[in-house]
Every structure is written in C-alpha cells, then in structure tokens.
Amino acid sequence: MKKIGYPPKKAAATEVAASTDGQLMPPIMGAAAFIIAEYVNVPYIEVVKAAAIPAFVSYFGLFCITHLEASKLGIKGLPPEDLPDLKKTLKGGLHYLLPILVLLYELIVLRHSPELSAFRAILVLTGVIVYQELRKAEGIMQGILSSAGLIARGMIQGSKNMISVALACAAAGIIVGVVNMGIGGMITQIVENISGGNIFLLLLITAIASMLLGMGLPTTATYIVMASLTAPIIVSVGALYGFFIPIMAAHLFCFYFGILADDTPPVGLAAYTAAAIAQSEPIPTGIQGFLYDIRTSVIAFMFVFNPDLILFNINSIPQALLVFSMALIGISAFECFAQGWCLTKNRLYEIPFFLAASFVLFHPGAIAGLININESYKYYLYPLGIIIYAIVIMMQYVRVKRKK
C-alpha cells in the first residue's frame, strides 16, 4: 500500500481494521464465537448465521474506505506485471486450506461439537505440517525431525495462549455465580438508573465499558466478562421499556466492542503492531484505525435495533439476500459520509442525503414507524433509500462533469 502511494498511517490503519474484523468473519470467528454458542445455548451454526451479514457488510465498508481514500489521493492500482500469479500462489499453498475445510465440514455439515471438530482439524493440520516439512527437507529423517519440532512448538504456544482464556472462563464462572446470587438485579437497577431507561444510552455505556475493559484483556476475556454482566441487562432493560432485543444481538454487541478495543487509543495493541510494520506513529495510526472502525460500531448498533441484520426470525433466502444487499448499499452511503467523498469532495448540504439513505437501508422499520406504516410493509421503503443515494450521486456526477 505504501509502494503505490498510501501514507504510512492510513496503510497501517487499513491493516488494523482488516485484521481486527477477522474475528467477526464467519465461518471461523474468534474463540469467543464458540463461547457465544455456549452462553446463548444454540448450535455454532446459528452464531455463524447471525454474524454473517454484519461481518460481510463491515468488510465491504472497509473496501469502500480504501477505494474512497485512493480516489482522494489519486492512487491507481498495481500494474499487472507486479501482481502475483494466481495459479502459482494457489498451487503453492492450497494444502493449507485443508484443516479449515475439515473444521467447516465438522461444524456445519456433521454438526459436531467445537471440541471434536477442532481436534480433528488439528489432526489434519499435523499431517499438512509433516507433508510441508518433508517437501522442504533434504531427507526423510530431517523432515520428520523438523515437523516434530514445529508441532511441539505449536502445542507449547497453544497451551500458553489458552492460559488467559482459561483464567477468563474461570473468572466468568465466578461472576455469573455472584450475579445469580442477587447482585444481577442490583447491577440492572444501577445501569437502568444511569441510562434513564434510554436503550441507546444503555448500549453506549456497554460499548464504552467493553472498549475500556478490552484495553487490558484479550478479546475472548473481554467478551466473557461483558457478556456475563451486560448482555442479560441489555435484554431485560430493553424489555422493561417495551423494546425487544434478541439475546444473540446483545451477545454479538458485546463481542464487537470487545474486538474494537484492539485498535482504540491509547492502548490499541493491534495499532502498535501495524504502526511498527508501516513505520508510522502508533497513536495517530490508532486514531485513524478507530475512525475506519466506526463503520463496525454503527453496524453493531444497527443489528440491535434491527434484528433482520442478524437474520433473526428470517429463514427465507430471498429475504436474507434482500436485507444483505440493502445493507451493502447502506454501508457504502455511510462511508461516503464518513470519508467526506463520493465521486468528488462532499458539500455540506449533501451530508444529510448520505445519512438518510444509509439509515433507511439499514433500518427501514424505523422509518415505517415514523410515517405510521405497518411493519410488514417496511421493505417497500428500500427504494426510498436507493433514490436518496442516487440523487446525491447524480449531483456529484454533474459537478465532476462541469469541472472537466
């Protein structure tokens, strides 16, 4: 990215945003996704289903960001001769996908437990490691010794990585036990009093708490603590004021903001790592990464208010595709607002158009309520969002043509 003209700070921030969102992307999400399945008491495939649209929309938003940033800076793509050959790349590393494919097959097709699925995928991974080392080694014995050393080091590192997760799970068990003894009602009352019954303020408090906690804890540990304390409160306080929030939405909300802590200054460990690679300043990189990740936080708020985005009670493929496609257009409109650029630099009066289009496409039910239309007709409002978006694009297109 630096080679074709991206400033180091923005190149590092893009990497931070892409890497942290990797934990949100099904079918293999962060370790916390398996814990979500346990907490919500659903099969893992249900977590994958719920997380699919928000994750893809978030990545599409990042693609929009990189395109808009490149447009603002006048950056062009790599010349064809500098691009790696696709066939050679796949041929050289296609076998690395085998463990992932086995894991997906075990989880999604056979519906085995995460533990058994992971164990069988690790067995396949062991075979892949042995095959890879034998290919590189000069003799069979050298290959076997090399692969044995690599597997042993992997087991040691895996054990070390599990320490923090195991401690977090143990601590979460204590927290859940204490909450169930009666303190849960007290916490609910405190949070309700602070939020004043305002569901948006309640979510904002949870988001800030998740990010603050996530600055000192791994993502999985952050999710466990926040889900134990706040996910039930979000559901119960929402219900007190007649606002239904699916338990899955509440858990994914905590999960999302626990992940976003990785690139939130002043800690932002992911931002520090990317800044070291890109040779940029860590804090400005973290701030830029956080600005890029506003799209993810907006999506998290949206799927709480509009459960269609997590496919709650949606079993029709055409309906799911409609919600997905409209959300993609909605995030592109939002990024045009956030980046201050669409076809050219935005003018002040164009900002409400982008925000209105984005809101309608993300949450048509809210607009239906405002104009007193039956909830079942909310999807008929999607064309309104597209028309608003198209109007502002046409306005900018005319302006660009006049400049030429």
N, C-alpha and C positions, 0 to 999 in steps of 0.2 A: 504493500500500500504506500509506503514511503517512497519507493522507487518511482511510482507513477505520479507522485505529487501530493499525496495526503500529508498534512502536517503531523509530526510525531504524536502530538497529544490526541488528535482525532483518530489516528490509526490505532493507537493503544486503547482508546475508549471503545472503538468498534469491536476490538478483540475481547475486551472485558464484557461488553453487552452480549456478544455471541456466546462466550464461554459460560457465563452465569446462567443464561437461558437454557443451556444444555440440560440442566437438571429439571427443567419444566417439560422437556420434549418427550412425549411417548414414542415408542413403547417402553424403552428403558429409561426411566426417570431417575432422579436421585434416590438414595437409600430411603429417604423419608416417605417416598411413594408407597413402599411396602408397608410402612407403619401406618399410613393413612388407611390402607385396606383393612388393617387390624382394628384400628380405632373406630372406623365407620361400620365395620363388620360387613364388608362386601367383598366379592372376588376382586382380585387385582385388575382384571379386565375392565371392571366398572370404573376404577380410578383412571385407567388409560383412556376410556371413552370420555370421561368428564374433562380430562386435561387436554384432549386433542385439539379442539378448536382454539382455546386461548393460546396454546403453545404455537401453533402454526400461524395464527394471526400476529403474535408477538414477533416471530421471526420475519414475517412478511413486512411488518413495520420497520424492522431493522434494515431490510433490503431497501425499503423506501428511503430511509435515512441516508444510507450510503449513496444511493442514486442522487438524492437532492443535494447532499454535500458535494458530490462530484460535479453536479451541474453548477453550483455556486462558485466552485473553484476552477471550473473549465477543464476538468480532468477527463481524459479519454482512457479507454481500456487498454490492456496489454496487447501488443502486436501479436498476430497469430504465431510467428516463429518462436515467441517466448513462452507460449502455453505448453504444458506437459502433454505428452501423447496419452490419450485416454486408455487405449488398449494396453499399452505397456504398463501403465500405472495399475490397472485392474489385474493384469496378469501377474504382476509382482507382489500384489498384496491381497488378492481375492480370498485366500485361505484364512485371513484374519477375521473375516466375517462369519466363519462357521460357528464359533461359540455363541455369537449374538443371535444367529438364526436358530440355533438349538434352544437357546433361552426363550426366544419368542415362541417357538413351537411348543415348548413345555408349558409356558404360561397361558398362551392364548388358545391353542388347539387342544392340548391334553388337559388343560386347567389344573395342572399340578400345583402344589404349594410352592411359594417362593423359595423355601429352603431346598426342596428336592430339585427344583428347576435350576437353581444356581449351582448346586452340587454337580449335576450332570453337565452343565455348561462348562464348569471348571475342569471336568474330566476331558472334555473335548478340547479345551484350551491347552491342557497339558500335552495332548497329542500334537496340537499345532506347534507348540514350542519345540517339542522334540523334532518334528519334521523340519522346522525352520533352522534349528541349530545343526542338524545333520546336513542340510543343504550348504551351509556356510563352512562347516568344518572340513579339514583335510582328511580326516579318518573317522571311522565309526566310533571308536573309543573316545576321541576328542569331542565329538558331537554329543555323545551320551553324557560325558562329564560336564560339558558346558550347559546342556539343557537341565541337568540335575541341579547345578549351581543356581541357574536362573529361577527354576521352580522353587528352590529352597529360599532364595532371597525374596521371591514374591510372597511366599507363605509368611515369612517373618514380617514383611511390610504390611501385609493384610492383617496380621494379628495386632500390630501396632495401631493401625487405623481403626480397628474395632474397639480399642480401649475407650476412646472418647464416646463412641456410640453406646457401648455397654453401660458406661457410667451415667450417660444421659438417660438411658432407658430405666436404670435403677432409680435415679433421682425422680424421674417422671412417675414411677410407681408410687413413690412416697408422696409426691404432690397430689396425685389422683386420690390416694387414700385419705390424705388430710382434707382435700376438697369434699370428698364424700362424707366425711365425719360432720360436716356442717358449715365449714368455712366457705364452701362454694356459694351458699346463699348470701353470706356477708360480702364476698367479692362482687357478686352480681349486683347487690344493692349499692355498693360503693361506685362501681362503674356506671350503673344506671343514674345515680345522683350526679356524677361528673358529666355524663353525656346529656343529662336532662331529658332522656327519652328520645334524643335525636339519633337515629340509626347511622346517619352519615358521620356524626361526631364520634360515635362508638367505634365505627370502623377506623376512623382516623387515629384514635387513641391506640387501638390494637396494632395498626400499621406502624406507628412510631415506636411502640413498645417492642414489636418484633425486630425492627431495624436496630434499635439500641441494644437489645439482647444479642442479636446476631453479630454485633461488632466483636464480641468476645467469645462466641461459641461457634462450633461448626454448624452448618445448615441443618443437619438432622437433629442435633441437640436443641437448636432454637425452635424448630417446628414442634418437637415433643413438649417442651415447656409451654410454649404459647398455645398449642392445641389443647393441652390439659387444662389450662387456666381460662383461655378466652373463647375458644370455639363454642363450647356449650353456652357461654354468656351471650355471644352474638345471636345465637338461635333463640335463647329464652327471652332476652330483652326485646329482640325484634318481634317475638310472638306477643309480648305484653302490649305492644302498640299496634297490633294487627298487621305486622309486616312479616310475611313468611320467608324464611331463609333456609334453604336445604342445608343439612349438616355437611354434605360434601363441599358446598360452596364455602362454608365457614372454615373448613379444614384447609382447602386449597388457598384461601385468602391468607391464612397464617403461613402456609408453605411458601407462597410467593414472596411475601415481605421478609421472611427469614432468609431467602436466597438473595434478595436485593441488598441485604446488609453487606454482602461481599464486595460491593463496589460503591458503598456510601461513605464519603469522607466523614470524619478524619481518619478512620481506620482503613476500611476498604482494601483488604488484603489482595484481592484479585487485581485492583487498580495498581497497587505497588508492583506486583509481578509483571503486569503488562507494561508499566512505565519503565521498568528495568530493561525489558527486551527492546522497547521502542526508543529508549534513551530520551524519555520525556520527564517532565516534573510530575511526581506522584499525586500531589493534591489537585492541581489543575486537571490531570488525567481522570482522577476520581470524580471530580465535579462534572466533567464532560460525559463520563460514563453514566453518572446518575441522571443527567439530562436526557441521554439516549434511552435510559430505562424508565423514563416517565410513562412511555407507552405501555410497559408491562404493568405498572401500578394502576394505570387507568383501566386496563383490561380486567385486573383483579377486582376493582370496584364495580365494574360493569357486570361481571358474571354473578356478583352478589345480588345486584338489583334486577338483573335479567337472567334467570337460571337457564334460559334457552341456550346460552353460550356454553354451558357445560352439559348440554343435551339432557337436562332434567325433564323427565316425562316425555322425551322425544324418541320415538322408535322408528319413525319413518325416514328412510334415506333421502328422499326428495326434500323433505322439510329440513333435515340436518344440513344438506347441501345448500339450501336457500339461506339459512342462518349463517353458515360458514362464508359463503360468497359475499353476502352483505357486510359481514364483519370485516372482510378483507378490504372492501371499498371504504368502509368506515375508518379503518386504521390508516389508510393512505390519505384520506381527508384530514385526519388528525395530525399526521406527520407534516402535511403541507402547512398547517397552522403552526406546529411546534418549531419547524425549521425556518419559518418565515419565507418560504419559497415554494412555488409550484412549477409553472413554466418560466416565471421570472420572479423578481422580488415582490412579496405581497405588499399591498397597500392596506392601510389601517381599516378601511371600510370592508375589506374582503375577509377579515378575520372572523366576524360572526357567521359568514356563509360556511366556512370550513368547519367551525364548531357545531353549527346547526346540522349540517349534513352528517357529520360524524355521530352526533347524538342520536339522530333519527335512525341511522343504520345500525347502531349498536343496541338501541333500546326503543323500538317503535311502540312498545306497550306504554311507556311513559307519555308519549305524545298522544296516544289513543285516550289515555285517562284525562289529559289536559283539555282535549277538544270533545270529551264526552262521547267517545266511540266505544262500542262493545269490544272487549279484549280479544274476542275471537276474530275480529277484523283487522288486528294490528299489522299483519303482514302486508296489507294493502297500502300501508304508509311508506313502505320501502321505496317505491318510485319517487315519492316526495324528496327523500334524502338524495337520491341519484340526480334528480332535476336540479336541486340546490347546488350540488357539487359541480354538475355540468355547467351551470350558469357562470360560476366563478372561474372555471377553466376557460370557458369561451371569452370571458372578459380579459383574462391574461393573454390568451391567444391573439386577440385583436391588438392588444398593447404591444406584444412582441412583433407582430406584422408591421405595425406602424413604425417601430424603431428601425426596421430593416429598410 
